[in-house]
Amino acid sequence: MKPWLPLVTYLSLAAVAFFMPEYSKTIATIVFFMALGQAVNIFVGLTGYVDFGYVAFMAMGAYGLGVVLYYMPQLGFAALPLGLALGVLMSILLAAVVGGVALRLRGAYFAIATIGVNEGVKHLIIGANIWGGGAGLILGSRAFEAFGRDTALWLANVGSAVLVIATGFMAVVAMYLIQVSKAGYALAAIRQDEDAAKVMGINPTKYKLLAFMTSASLAGLLGAAYYPLGNLQVFPENVFFIEYILDGLAVMFIGGAGTVTGPIVGGALYIIVRTVVGELLPGYQVFVTALVLMTTVILLPRGIVGTLRLHLPPKLREWLP
Amino acid sequence: MDFFSQISPFLLSGLLLGSIYGLSATGLSLIFGVLKVANIAHGAFIMLGAYVAYFALTMWGVVPFVSAILALALGGALGYLVYVAVVKPLGLKNELNILVALFALFLLMAEAARILWGPDFVGYTWTIGSFSLGGLIIEYTKLAGALLALAIVISLEVFLRKTYAGRAIRAVVQDSVGAQVVGINVDRVYALAAAVGIGITTLAGVFITLFIPVGINPYMGGPYTLMGFVIAVLGGLGSIMGAYLAGLVFGLITSVGYFAFSELGFAEPSQMALFIAFLMLLLILLFKPTGLLRI
């Protein structure tokens, strides 16, 4: 398996975003869907489990950076790494709690257990009125205070784009590292037959949890890059919006679940479909996404890259992981 | 006595609403029992039923107890379609793809409702009076809805026990291969279970509107999916009576929880009730995944 194609893609996108800041918002939007697909893929693609409360991880990342910026703007530039670290940590913690409980369960039961995660955490934040409650965190003035006006705007524009791309890049690296290591073989065995894998001495919960927490930390970074850094706000109704898991699943399934390049192809196609639908039929984007996801899952379950890989000679297949 | 008179309205409303919750979860439980498929789109059919009740009353003046029959037929037809178009082509073994397809169906239906009927909350008022019981005011519509829900669950149970089709369904729940060996058309049983399960879910959506007079909205289904699974799991997935009883328990818990949180006054009670629901789901799945009624 050679991960160079997806890595070079992300690196060149990062270079464009950095040196041509006028395009960075556009690139950030495109790569956001690719990176979301990558992050979802690390869990769903590698384990064959599906988490419907996945957006809660993005929300944790968003709240991590949001809370640090909102309550401690006097930290200055240290607020950024600290906030990102807190966001990732909270995502991983939530994944450890949810996964530690629910990943002991099989397939459908796991999916059932995750249905409530995003709603549950959202209602806790709104209901118990923590972190700004239902009103959310508005960060504009705090970010100006912490970073200075110009830098804050640069960070919101270019910085968030670079962070989104970096997340996609890290997701590819993580996927590569998992797949070439023992964990990759263990996960493949679990996906095919969990009982047989168990008999062979593999601890399924451990490896599923590894993939789950890796995926969650990347989702947390995406949430932090998109809401508090890019939009300078964190509203519970936005960050817990269930649509993003739909987007992530659509990107992953269009490209090919379990493949490394799949989410890049899927993300690029997906953004085209979304843009065209947004132009021709504004307001129908989610409807079309749901329709596309449903038809892809039923008619092309391997996705584009997955199907392509079946027909490629082994030498070329190496290059299209 | 003071405490009792304070809490008893909550207990009663919890039981009445719990009866409807129980009815809605029986559909979910039946589908899981037979097809081993978690109907993630559950809430969308509740939403559909709610709109059926709304349009039937406001456009044709048809009262909810009559439009419930319409909802049952509509939901049944859609359930059959879901089986034929989604579940069957994927094959029951392909769990991930079925779950994702049903999830997409949930959002597809919600979006279709938003596009067709608008994003706003709508509702209706339909009252046929109320009576007072020891100081508690009970609306006839709610009481009738709760009793009808019980009657429907009992008839479903009778159907499953006394008719050939019902017995075939139960045979498939116990052992689908064994059922096939003795000559049961398993494919038809799957289709029947999907139709009956989703039909009952849609019907329950009609009844739910009796309790939320102005809460009908394209995206209202999400919390009902969550609550439906909490109840179905609590009752033991696959058990009809279990789901109904768990619905009563769940109604009581959320209602008393609402009372407790509004007394404590530190949190928004309705939001916290949903958080409790989510916590319950995790805890039951962890400690008692077979549900209350099974050992």
Contacts between the chains, C-beta under 8 A, distances in Angstrom:
chain1	res1	chain2	res2	distance
A	44	B	96	7.3
A	48	B	95	7.8
A	48	B	96	5.1
A	49	B	96	7.2
A	50	B	96	5.7
A	50	B	99	5.2
A	50	B	100	5.9
A	50	B	103	7.7
A	52	B	40	6.8
A	52	B	103	6.2
A	98	B	282	7.7
A	101	B	282	5.5
A	101	B	285	7.4
A	101	B	286	5.1
A	102	B	282	6.9
A	102	B	285	6.9
A	104	B	286	7.4
A	105	B	285	6.0
A	105	B	289	7.1
A	107	B	95	4.5
A	107	B	96	7.4
A	107	B	99	7.9
A	108	B	32	7.5
A	108	B	36	6.8
A	108	B	37	7.0
A	108	B	38	4.3
A	108	B	95	6.0
A	108	B	99	6.8
A	109	B	38	7.9
A	109	B	285	6.3
A	109	B	289	6.7
A	111	B	38	5.8
A	111	B	40	7.0
A	111	B	99	5.1
A	112	B	38	5.2
A	112	B	229	4.9
A	112	B	233	6.7
A	112	B	281	7.4
A	112	B	285	7.2
A	113	B	281	6.3
A	113	B	282	6.0
A	113	B	285	5.0
A	115	B	40	7.1
A	115	B	225	6.0
A	115	B	226	5.4
A	115	B	229	5.9
A	115	B	281	7.7
A	116	B	226	4.5
A	116	B	229	7.7
A	116	B	230	7.5
A	116	B	274	8.0
A	116	B	277	6.7
A	116	B	278	3.5
A	116	B	281	5.4
A	116	B	282	7.7
A	117	B	278	7.0
A	119	B	222	6.5
A	119	B	223	6.6
A	119	B	226	5.7
A	119	B	274	6.2
A	119	B	278	6.4
A	120	B	226	7.9
A	120	B	274	7.0
A	120	B	275	5.2
A	120	B	277	7.6
A	120	B	278	2.9
A	120	B	279	6.9
A	123	B	271	4.3
A	123	B	272	6.9
A	123	B	274	4.5
A	123	B	275	4.5
A	123	B	278	7.6
A	124	B	271	7.9
A	124	B	272	7.7
A	124	B	275	4.8
A	126	B	268	6.6
A	126	B	271	5.1
A	127	B	261	8.0
A	127	B	267	4.8
A	127	B	268	4.6
A	127	B	269	7.8
A	127	B	270	7.9
A	127	B	271	3.1
A	127	B	272	4.3
A	127	B	274	7.9
A	127	B	275	6.0
A	128	B	266	7.4
A	128	B	267	4.8
A	128	B	272	7.1
A	129	B	267	6.9
A	129	B	268	7.4
A	242	B	107	7.7
A	242	B	222	7.0
A	243	B	107	7.4
A	246	B	103	7.3
A	246	B	104	7.0
A	246	B	107	5.7
A	249	B	100	5.6
A	249	B	103	7.4
A	249	B	104	7.8
A	253	B	100	6.9
A	257	B	96	7.8
A	283	B	115	7.1
A	284	B	111	7.7
A	284	B	115	6.8
A	286	B	107	6.2
A	286	B	111	4.9
A	287	B	108	6.5
A	287	B	111	3.9
A	287	B	112	6.5
A	287	B	115	6.4
A	289	B	107	7.7
A	290	B	104	4.5
A	290	B	105	7.4
A	290	B	107	4.2
A	290	B	108	3.9
A	290	B	111	6.3
A	291	B	104	7.5
A	291	B	108	6.0
A	293	B	100	6.8
A	293	B	101	7.7
A	293	B	104	4.2
A	294	B	86	7.5
A	294	B	101	5.2
A	294	B	104	4.0
A	294	B	105	6.3
A	294	B	108	6.5
A	297	B	90	7.6
A	297	B	97	4.8
A	297	B	100	5.1
A	297	B	101	4.7
A	297	B	104	7.0
A	298	B	85	7.8
A	298	B	86	6.6
A	298	B	89	5.7
A	298	B	90	6.2
A	298	B	97	7.3
A	298	B	101	6.0
A	301	B	90	7.6
A	301	B	94	7.3
A	301	B	97	5.5
